[in-house]
């Protein structure tokens, strides 16, 4: 038991539990609570051994310093206050709560009616008196981490110069044969030599991890034998998901990030500050709801019993509140400074701009992060929409932000599906979507170009299945996107006769990705034909449906992997694709060649009034700088098309130069192309196979 003489005044800041070598300072914010207690548990978090009231309250922060409490102390909170849901207050001191600033958790949620502040089976105005402590994870007081290495030199690179690799930490290594079984699915596995070598073979510059902050496995999923695999139900923003740390030590994360940095690979993390895992008024009381529901959540003004919800997940974190905003900013700085996380992808980012007066893209969150001296070096990536009113904000972010560009994704899918009339739209996307980003003085890295992401079909499934197959999720196939713009080639499902065409379309899509201005992102496994068997919403599938298969030859397409590696090397070799500057369609600095020139199939300059001519299922153009001229030919039609090589060689007195083939997506390797040995002069005919891309080059020096 803690004697009263050991409870000292303490300090109201920093929030959370902090050990200074002699004891622990506890500080908890609540604007409406009457009292806060710290419950101390044994090392396993099973038995409560002490309960300590926080004596001081200054500026709505309850705090005390407990002398001689050691690192490793296991604790939870009990918060006293009014239980008046109709006024927005849901205090219930019978519920043990997770400290919002907890840096490590032990144990997991064990679903029981005691986790709910109301009596299960009655309405949410009822009051439950069961103790939830036996069913709750507990916080652990950690020692201060050594500050992460300075990795700012990596963040000085433009995102256009590398490749973002979106992956699930667990799914990436869970089946890898060269990762020890005890390490599979953990941070330490991410630093495994075999994983690192694979990333380097693709010239990956940044790994973007799905949520790694502690999250809730929803009750309805657990009842079905499923789990919240993706992790988009956060409950503790400072604490990493416990089963992702093989050693049980936070240093494992830091060491992994440092190892990847040694190989010039950054780590980005997907963060979810738009909602929490506590759900709506029928959800459990695990942390924020029981500490100060009316402050932490956005409630309906006309009836604060109910929650505003712009994510579809039951609630909205009230980021407009100063202390909630502080929580968000403090946690971002913590991951950036202490672990070396290079940047953040903000899930449903529009929600972070919402407040009492609606959506404001220059609101408190965006203002705070733009002036934060610590986060000025962090990469900021928005998912630029939510489901609320006016939530689609692609192109509306300020300089310093990049955005997932779904128009890029959808345009490429529609073009290679064979939709007509997309030539001008495709041209805009290949050039970095300048109309979206250039008006507010942003560069091509503002556009995160991608074909697939965790949310939707894999690249293999996109060209294989006509419609989603989500029955394994237990929702009668109602969940997930209803139209992924699939390119299923006439047969729904796996089919050997269709495989060559499907692989060609995958190669053509990937070719466009690596040839585009902007920042390319690939979904883990798409480089080697990963399938989810048609499931386009595998959020609850912690099993081989979601895990990368490294040795299953039916899944691991080695030829596609080699082709993707070739594409990535091509992008690294030719800065015409990766430079973070806009194409102008003007002559280059030496006054000779245009950096971009659109061409007709006759090889002449494309007239401005002809963009909608024909079916629009082809696109031809050249890119040029002082070193090279590249000729790109695309045909998404169902039959081969002919093209006449441009007279550009004659126009610029380059008659002695000839075009040579760099890439032909109709074939797995350039050596397999019948054009591999062809050398082209001006005004010579080229045949482009259906659903394919060719890239030709001239070296000027």
C-alpha positions in Angstrom: 0.0 0.0 0.0 1.1 3.5 -0.7 1.4 5.6 2.4 0.0 9.1 2.4 3.5 10.5 3.0 4.6 9.1 -0.4 1.8 11.0 -2.2 3.3 14.4 -3.1 1.8 17.3 -5.0 3.4 16.5 -8.4 2.9 18.5 -11.6 0.0 18.9 -14.1 2.3 18.4 -17.1 3.3 16.3 -18.9 0.1 14.3 -19.1 0.2 10.6 -18.5 2.5 8.6 -16.1 6.2 9.6 -16.1 8.9 8.0 -14.0 11.9 10.3 -13.1 14.1 7.8 -11.3 12.5 8.3 -7.9 8.8 7.9 -8.5 6.0 8.5 -10.9 4.0 11.7 -11.7 0.5 11.0 -12.8 -1.6 13.6 -14.7 -5.0 13.1 -16.2 -7.2 15.6 -18.0 -11.0 15.8 -17.4 -13.1 18.9 -17.6 -16.2 17.4 -16.0 -14.9 14.7 -13.5 -15.3 15.0 -9.8 -12.3 12.8 -8.9 -9.7 10.5 -10.4 -8.1 7.4 -8.9 -5.0 5.5 -10.0 -5.5 1.7 -9.5 -2.2 -0.2 -9.1 -2.1 -3.8 -10.1 0.4 -6.7 -9.8 2.9 -7.3 -12.6 0.5 -9.5 -14.5 -2.3 -6.9 -14.2 -4.6 -9.4 -12.5 -4.9 -8.2 -8.9 -5.6 -4.7 -7.8 -3.1 -4.0 -4.9 -3.7 -0.3 -4.3 -5.9 2.7 -5.2 -4.5 6.2 -5.0 -6.6 9.4 -5.4 -5.0 12.2 -7.5 -5.2 15.0 -5.0 -4.6 18.1 -7.1 -6.8 19.7 -9.8 -5.4 22.6 -11.8 -6.9 23.7 -15.1 -9.0 20.5 -15.2 -5.9 18.3 -14.8 -5.8 15.8 -11.9 -2.3 15.0 -10.7 -0.1 13.7 -8.0 3.5 12.4 -7.6 3.9 9.0 -6.0 7.3 8.5 -4.5 9.2 5.2 -4.9 6.8 3.7 -7.5 9.0 1.9 -10.0 9.2 1.6 -13.8 7.0 -1.3 -14.8 4.1 -0.2 -12.5 0.8 -1.6 -13.9 -2.1 0.7 -13.5 -5.5 1.9 -14.7 -7.9 4.8 -14.0 -11.2 5.2 -12.3 -13.0 8.4 -12.9 -15.9 9.8 -10.8 -18.5 12.2 -12.2 -22.1 12.5 -13.3 -23.7 9.7 -15.3 -26.1 11.8 -17.4 -25.9 10.6 -21.0 -28.6 13.0 -22.1 -26.2 15.8 -21.1 -23.2 14.0 -22.7 -21.7 12.7 -19.5 -21.0 9.0 -19.1 -18.8 8.7 -16.0 -18.9 5.3 -14.2 -16.3 4.6 -11.6 -17.0 0.9 -11.7 -15.2 0.8 -15.1 -11.4 0.6 -15.2 -10.1 2.9 -17.9 -7.0 3.1 -20.1 -4.9 6.3 -19.6 -5.0 8.1 -23.0 -1.3 8.8 -22.6 -0.4 5.1 -21.7 2.8 4.1 -23.6 2.4 0.4 -23.2 -0.4 -2.0 -22.4 -0.5 -5.5 -21.1 -3.3 -7.9 -21.5 -6.2 -7.6 -23.9 -9.9 -6.9 -23.8 -12.0 -9.9 -22.7 -15.5 -9.2 -23.9 -18.0 -9.1 -21.0 -21.1 -7.1 -20.1 -19.0 -5.4 -17.4 -17.2 -3.4 -20.1 -20.3 -1.4 -20.7 -21.3 1.6 -18.6 -25.0 0.8 -19.0 -26.8 -2.5 -18.2 -26.6 -4.7 -21.3 -30.1 -5.5 -22.4 -31.4 -2.2 -21.2 -31.1 1.3 -22.8 -27.9 3.3 -22.5 -29.4 5.6 -19.8 -29.2 2.7 -17.3 -26.2 2.4 -15.0 -24.1 -0.7 -14.6 -22.2 -1.5 -11.4 -20.1 -4.4 -12.4 -16.3 -4.0 -12.1 -14.7 -4.1 -15.5 -11.1 -4.5 -14.3 -10.8 -8.3 -14.8 -11.7 -7.8 -18.4 -9.5 -4.8 -19.3 -5.9 -4.4 -20.5 -3.8 -2.3 -18.2 -1.2 0.4 -18.7 2.5 0.0 -17.9 4.8 2.8 -16.8 7.8 2.8 -19.1 11.3 4.1 -18.7 12.2 7.1 -21.0 13.4 5.9 -24.4 16.7 7.2 -25.8 15.9 9.7 -28.5 15.8 8.3 -32.0 18.6 8.9 -34.4 18.3 12.0 -36.6 16.8 10.7 -39.8 16.0 14.1 -41.3 18.4 13.4 -44.2 16.0 10.7 -45.4 13.1 13.1 -45.3 14.9 15.6 -47.5 14.3 13.3 -50.4 11.2 13.9 -52.5 8.6 11.2 -52.3 8.7 11.1 -56.1 12.2 9.7 -56.0 11.4 6.4 -54.4 8.5 4.0 -53.8 6.0 3.8 -50.9 5.2 0.2 -49.9 1.9 0.0 -48.1 1.9 -3.1 -45.9 0.4 -4.7 -42.8 3.2 -5.3 -40.3 2.0 -8.8 -39.3 0.9 -9.9 -42.7 4.2 -9.0 -44.4 6.3 -11.5 -42.5 3.8 -14.0 -41.0 4.5 -16.6 -43.7 8.1 -15.7 -44.7 10.3 -18.8 -44.6 13.4 -16.9 -43.7 11.9 -15.2 -40.6 12.1 -17.2 -37.4 8.6 -18.3 -36.3 9.0 -16.5 -33.0 9.6 -13.2 -34.8 7.0 -13.6 -37.6 4.4 -10.7 -37.6 6.5 -8.4 -35.4 8.6 -5.3 -35.7 11.8 -7.3 -35.5 10.7 -9.2 -38.6 10.5 -6.0 -40.6 14.2 -5.6 -40.1 15.0 -9.2 -41.2 17.6 -9.3 -43.9 15.3 -11.2 -46.3 12.5 -8.6 -45.9 15.0 -5.7 -46.3 16.5 -7.3 -49.4 13.1 -7.6 -51.0 12.3 -4.0 -50.3 15.6 -2.8 -51.7 15.1 -4.9 -54.8 12.0 -2.7 -55.5 13.9 0.5 -54.6 11.4 1.1 -51.7 12.1 4.3 -50.0 9.3 4.2 -47.4 7.3 1.5 -45.8 3.8 2.6 -44.9 2.4 0.5 -42.0 -1.3 0.0 -41.4 -2.2 1.1 -37.8 0.3 0.0 -35.1 -1.2 2.0 -32.2 -3.2 -0.2 -29.8 -6.6 -1.0 -31.1 -9.8 -2.8 -30.2 -10.9 -6.2 -31.5 -14.6 -5.5 -31.9 -17.0 -7.8 -30.0 -19.0 -8.8 -33.0 -15.9 -9.9 -34.8 -14.6 -11.9 -31.8 -18.0 -13.7 -31.6 -17.5 -14.8 -35.3 -13.9 -16.0 -34.7 -12.5 -13.0 -36.5 -10.4 -10.0 -35.5 -9.9 -6.4 -36.3 -6.8 -7.3 -38.4 -6.3 -3.9 -40.0 -6.4 -2.1 -36.7 -8.6 0.9 -37.5 -10.2 1.0 -34.0 -7.7 2.8 -31.9 -7.9 2.9 -28.1 -4.4 4.1 -27.0 -2.5 6.5 -29.3 0.9 6.3 -27.6 0.9 2.5 -27.0 2.0 0.2 -29.8 -0.2 -2.9 -30.4 1.3 -5.4 -27.9 1.5 -8.5 -30.2 3.5 -6.6 -32.7 6.5 -6.4 -30.3 8.3 -9.7 -30.2 10.6 -8.8 -27.3 8.0 -6.9 -25.3 10.3 -3.9 -25.3 9.6 -0.6 -27.0 13.2 -0.4 -28.1 12.4 -3.1 -30.7 10.4 -0.5 -32.7 13.2 2.0 -32.5 15.9 -0.5 -33.5 13.8 -1.7 -36.5 13.4 1.8 -37.7 17.1 2.5 -37.4 17.9 -0.7 -39.3 15.7 0.3 -42.1 17.1 3.8 -42.1 20.6 2.3 -42.6 19.2 1.0 -45.9 17.7 4.3 -46.8 14.2 3.1 -46.0 11.8 5.3 -44.0 8.9 4.1 -41.9 5.5 5.9 -42.2 2.5 4.9 -40.1 -1.2 5.0 -40.7 -2.9 6.9 -37.9 -6.6 7.1 -37.0 -7.5 10.3 -35.2 -11.0 10.6 -36.7 -12.6 8.2 -34.3 -11.8 5.7 -31.5 -12.7 2.0 -30.9 -15.4 2.9 -28.3 -18.1 3.2 -30.9 -21.4 4.9 -30.4 -23.7 5.1 -27.3 -24.0 1.4 -27.4 -20.2 0.8 -27.3 -18.0 -0.1 -24.3 -16.4 2.3 -21.8 -12.7 1.6 -22.2 -11.0 5.0 -21.9 -12.1 8.4 -23.4 -15.8 7.9 -22.8 -15.3 7.3 -19.1 -12.7 10.0 -18.6 -14.6 12.9 -20.2 -17.1 11.9 -22.9 -18.3 15.5 -23.5 -14.7 16.7 -24.1 -13.2 13.9 -26.1 -16.1 13.3 -28.5 -18.2 15.4 -30.8 -21.8 15.1 -29.6 -25.0 16.1 -31.3 -25.7 19.7 -30.1 -29.5 19.1 -30.1 -29.1 15.8 -28.1 -25.6 15.1 -26.6 -26.7 11.6 -25.7 -25.7 10.8 -29.3 -22.5 11.0 -31.2 -21.6 12.8 -34.5 -20.1 10.3 -36.9 -18.2 11.2 -40.1 -16.3 7.9 -40.3 -19.0 5.3 -40.2 -17.4 3.9 -37.0 -19.8 5.3 -34.4 -18.1 8.4 -33.0 -15.9 11.4 -33.9 -12.9 12.4 -31.8 -13.4 16.1 -30.9 -10.1 17.4 -32.3 -11.4 20.9 -32.1 -11.1 20.7 -28.3 -7.7 22.1 -27.2 -6.9 19.1 -24.9 -8.0 16.6 -27.5 -5.9 18.4 -30.1 -3.0 18.3 -27.6 -3.4 14.6 -27.3 -3.2 14.2 -31.1 -0.1 16.5 -31.4 1.6 15.0 -28.4 1.2 11.4 -29.8 2.5 12.4 -33.3 5.5 14.1 -31.8 6.1 11.0 -29.6 6.2 8.6 -32.5 8.3 11.0 -34.6 10.9 11.9 -32.0 11.1 8.8 -29.8 10.8 6.1 -32.5 12.0 7.8 -35.7 8.7 7.5 -37.6 9.2 9.7 -40.7 5.6 10.6 -41.4 2.0 9.8 -41.0 -0.9 8.8 -43.3 -4.1 10.3 -41.7 -7.1 8.1 -42.1 -10.2 10.0 -43.2 -8.3 13.2 -42.8 -11.2 15.5 -43.6 -12.7 14.6 -40.2 -9.8 16.3 -38.5 -10.9 19.6 -39.9 -14.5 19.3 -38.5 -15.7 21.4 -35.6 -18.8 23.2 -34.3 -18.9 25.3 -37.4 -18.4 22.5 -39.9 -15.4 21.5 -42.0 -12.5 24.0 -42.1 -9.4 23.0 -44.0 -7.5 25.7 -42.1 -9.0 24.7 -38.8 -7.2 24.1 -35.5 -5.7 20.7 -36.4 -4.3 21.9 -39.7 -3.0 25.1 -38.2 -1.4 23.3 -35.3 0.5 20.8 -37.4 1.6 23.4 -39.9 3.4 25.5 -37.2 4.7 22.6 -35.1 8.5 22.9 -34.9 9.0 19.2 -34.4 6.7 17.9 -37.1 8.0 20.3 -39.8 10.3 17.5 -40.9 7.6 14.8 -40.9 5.8 13.7 -44.0 2.1 14.3 -43.9 -0.2 12.2 -46.1 -3.9 12.7 -46.2 -6.7 10.3 -47.1 -8.5 13.4 -48.3 -12.1 12.5 -47.6 -14.6 11.2 -45.1 -18.3 10.3 -45.3 -19.6 13.6 -43.8 -21.1 16.5 -45.7 -18.6 18.0 -48.2 -15.9 15.6 -47.0 -14.3 14.9 -50.3 -11.3 17.3 -50.3 -8.9 15.9 -52.9 -6.6 18.8 -53.9 -7.7 21.1 -51.0 -4.7 20.6 -48.7 -2.0 23.1 -48.1 1.7 22.9 -49.1 3.6 20.3 -47.1 0.8 17.7 -47.5 0.5 14.8 -49.9 -2.8 13.1 -50.7 -3.9 9.7 -51.8 -5.1 10.4 -55.3 -8.1 8.2 -55.9 -8.8 9.9 -59.3 -5.4 8.5 -60.4 -6.4 5.0 -59.3 -9.8 5.1 -60.9 -8.7 6.7 -64.1 -6.0 4.0 -64.7 -8.4 1.2 -63.8 -11.0 2.5 -66.2 -8.5 3.1 -69.0 -7.0 -0.4 -68.8 -10.5 -1.9 -68.5 -11.1 -0.4 -71.9 -13.4 2.4 -71.2 -13.6 4.9 -74.0 -12.9 8.7 -74.0 -10.3 8.7 -71.2 -7.3 10.0 -73.1 -7.3 13.5 -71.7 -8.0 12.3 -68.1 -5.3 9.8 -68.4 -2.8 12.4 -69.6 -3.6 14.6 -66.6 -3.0 11.8 -64.2 0.3 10.6 -65.8 1.6 14.2 -65.5 1.0 14.4 -61.7 -2.5 15.8 -61.6 -1.2 19.4 -61.8 -4.7 20.9 -62.0 -5.4 19.6 -58.5 -2.1 20.6 -56.8 -0.3 23.3 -58.7 -2.8 26.1 -58.0 -1.8 26.2 -54.3 1.9 26.0 -55.1 2.4 22.3 -54.5 4.7 20.0 -56.5 4.1 16.5 -58.0 4.9 14.7 -54.7 1.5 16.1 -53.5 -0.1 13.3 -55.5 0.3 9.8 -54.0 -0.3 7.7 -57.1 -1.6 4.2 -56.5 -3.4 1.3 -58.2 -4.5 -0.6 -55.1 -4.4 -0.2 -51.4 -5.4 -2.2 -48.3 -8.9 -0.9 -48.8 -10.1 -2.8 -51.8 -9.0 -5.6 -54.2 -5.4 -6.6 -54.7 -4.0 -6.0 -58.2 -4.3 -9.7 -59.0 -7.9 -9.8 -57.9 -8.7 -6.6 -59.7 -8.1 -8.4 -63.1 -9.4 -11.8 -62.0 -12.8 -11.3 -60.3 -15.9 -9.5 -61.7 -17.2 -8.7 -58.2 -16.2 -8.9 -54.6 -16.3 -12.2 -52.7 -16.5 -11.2 -49.0 -18.5 -14.1 -47.6 -15.7 -15.0 -45.2 -16.3 -11.7 -43.4 -19.6 -12.9 -42.1 -21.8 -10.1 -43.5 -23.4 -11.9 -46.4 -21.1 -10.1 -48.9 -22.7 -6.7 -48.0 -19.5 -5.1 -46.8 -16.7 -3.6 -48.9 -16.8 -1.5 -52.1 -19.5 -2.6 -54.5 -17.6 -1.5 -57.6 -13.8 -1.7 -57.7 -13.8 -1.0 -61.4 -12.7 -4.6 -61.9 -11.0 -5.7 -65.1 -11.9 -9.4 -65.1 -11.3 -10.2 -68.7 -14.6 -11.9 -69.4 -14.4 -14.7 -66.9 -15.2 -14.2 -63.2 -12.5 -16.0 -61.1 -9.3 -17.9 -61.6 -8.9 -19.2 -65.2 -5.7 -20.5 -66.8 -6.8 -19.5 -70.3 -7.2 -15.9 -69.2 -4.0 -15.7 -67.1 -1.7 -14.4 -69.9 -4.0 -11.4 -70.6 -4.5 -10.8 -66.9 -0.8 -10.7 -66.3 -0.3 -8.4 -69.2 -2.9 -5.9 -67.8 -1.2 -6.1 -64.4 2.1 -5.3 -66.1 0.6 -2.4 -68.0 -1.0 -0.9 -64.9 2.3 -1.1 -63.0 4.1 0.4 -65.9 1.9 3.4 -65.8 2.4 3.7 -62.1 6.2 3.9 -62.4 6.1 6.2 -65.4 3.9 8.8 -63.8 4.9 12.1 -62.2 4.0 12.1 -58.5 4.8 9.7 -55.6 4.2 6.1 -56.5 2.7 3.7 -53.9 2.3 0.0 -54.2 0.3 -2.4 -52.1 2.5 -5.1 -50.5 2.3 -8.3 -52.6 1.0 -6.7 -55.8 4.5 -7.0 -57.1 4.2 -10.8 -57.0 0.5 -11.4 -57.7 -0.9 -11.7 -54.2 -4.6 -12.7 -54.0 -7.2 -12.4 -51.4 -9.5 -14.8 -53.4 -11.7 -11.9 -54.4 -12.1 -10.4 -50.9 -12.0 -6.6 -51.2 -12.5 -5.8 -47.5 -10.2 -8.2 -45.6 -10.1 -6.0 -42.5 -11.0 -8.9 -40.3 -9.0 -11.7 -41.8 -5.8 -12.3 -39.8 -5.0 -15.5 -41.7 -3.6 -16.5 -45.1 -6.3 -14.5 -46.9 -4.4 -11.4 -45.9 -0.9 -12.6 -45.3 1.7 -12.4 -48.0 2.6 -15.8 -49.5 6.3 -16.0 -50.3 6.6 -19.6 -51.2 3.3 -20.7 -52.7 4.1 -20.8 -56.4 0.4 -20.6 -57.3 0.4 -17.1 -55.7 4.0 -15.8 -55.9 4.4 -14.7 -59.5 8.2 -14.5 -59.9 8.0 -13.1 -63.4 5.7 -10.2 -62.2 8.2 -9.5 -59.4 11.1 -9.4 -61.8 9.1 -7.1 -64.1 8.2 -4.8 -61.2 11.9 -4.7 -60.1 12.7 -3.7 -63.7 10.2 -0.9 -63.6 11.5 0.5 -60.4 15.0 0.4 -61.7 13.8 2.2 -64.8 12.2 5.0 -62.7 15.5 5.3 -60.7 17.5 5.5 -63.9 15.5 8.1 -65.7 14.7 11.2 -63.7 12.2 12.2 -66.3 9.7 10.0 -64.4 10.8 10.8 -60.8 11.7 14.5 -60.8 9.6 16.6 -58.4 8.8 19.3 -61.1 5.8 19.9 -63.3 6.0 19.1 -67.0 5.5 22.3 -69.0 5.2 21.1 -72.6 7.9 23.7 -73.3 11.4 23.5 -74.6 14.0 22.4 -72.1 16.7 24.6 -70.6 19.0 24.2 -73.6 16.3 25.5 -75.8 15.9 22.4 -77.9 13.5 19.7 -77.0 10.1 20.0 -75.4 10.0 18.2 -72.0 6.6 16.8 -73.0 5.0 16.4 -76.4 1.7 14.5 -77.1 1.6 12.7 -80.4 -0.9 11.4 -82.9 -0.7 7.8 -84.1 1.0 9.3 -87.2 3.8 10.6 -84.9 2.9 14.2 -85.4 2.2 16.7 -82.6 -1.3 16.2 -81.2 -3.7 19.0 -82.0 -5.5 20.6 -79.1 -8.9 20.0 -80.6 -8.3 16.2 -81.1 -8.2 14.9 -77.6 -11.6 13.4 -77.9 -11.0 11.9 -81.3 -11.4 8.2 -81.9 -12.2 5.9 -79.0 -9.6 7.4 -76.7 -8.1 4.0 -75.8 -4.5 4.9 -76.7 -2.0 7.6 -75.7 1.4 8.4 -77.3 3.9 11.0 -76.1 7.6 11.8 -75.6 9.5 13.0 -72.6 12.9 14.7 -73.0 15.7 16.3 -71.0 19.4 17.0 -71.8 20.2 13.3 -71.5 17.4 11.3 -73.0 14.3 11.2 -75.1 11.7 8.7 -74.1 8.8 7.6 -76.3 5.8 6.1 -74.5 3.1 4.2 -76.4 -0.1 2.9 -74.7 -2.9 0.8 -76.1 -5.8 -0.3 -73.9 -7.8 -1.5 -76.8 -8.7 -5.1 -77.5 -6.7 -5.3 -80.8 -3.1 -4.3 -81.7 -2.6 -0.7 -83.0 0.0 0.8 -85.2 2.0 3.9 -84.6 4.5 5.8 -86.7 7.7 6.8 -85.0 7.8 10.6 -84.7 9.8 12.9 -86.9 11.3 14.5 -83.8 14.7 13.2 -84.8 14.6 15.3 -88.0 13.1 18.3 -86.4 16.0 18.6 -83.9 18.8 17.4 -86.3 19.1 14.1 -84.6 19.0 12.0 -87.7 21.9 9.8 -86.6 20.0 8.7 -83.4 17.7 5.7 -83.3 15.0 4.5 -80.9 15.7 1.3 -78.9 13.2 -0.6 -76.8 13.3 -0.2 -73.1 10.2 -2.0 -72.1 7.2 -3.8 -73.6 4.5 -4.8 -71.1 3.0 -7.3 -73.6 5.9 -9.5 -72.4 7.3 -10.4 -69.0 10.8 -9.4 -70.1 12.0 -7.0 -72.8 14.1 -9.9 -74.2 10.9 -11.8 -75.0 9.5 -9.0 -77.1 9.9 -9.4 -80.8 10.8 -5.7 -80.9 13.8 -6.2 -78.6 16.3 -6.1 -81.4 14.5 -3.5 -83.5 16.2 -0.1 -84.0 13.8 2.6 -85.2 14.4 5.7 -87.1 11.9 8.5 -87.9 8.6 7.6 -89.6 8.8 3.9 -89.1 5.8 1.7 -88.2 5.5 0.1 -84.8 2.8 -2.3 -83.7 1.6 -2.1 -80.1 -0.1 -5.2 -78.7 -3.5 -4.9 -77.1 -3.6 -3.9 -73.4 0.1 -3.0 -73.4 2.7 -0.2 -73.0 5.9 0.3 -74.8 8.8 2.6 -73.8 11.5 3.5 -76.3 14.6 5.6 -75.7 17.3 7.7 -77.3 20.4 8.6 -75.4 21.6 12.1 -76.3 24.9 11.9 -74.5 
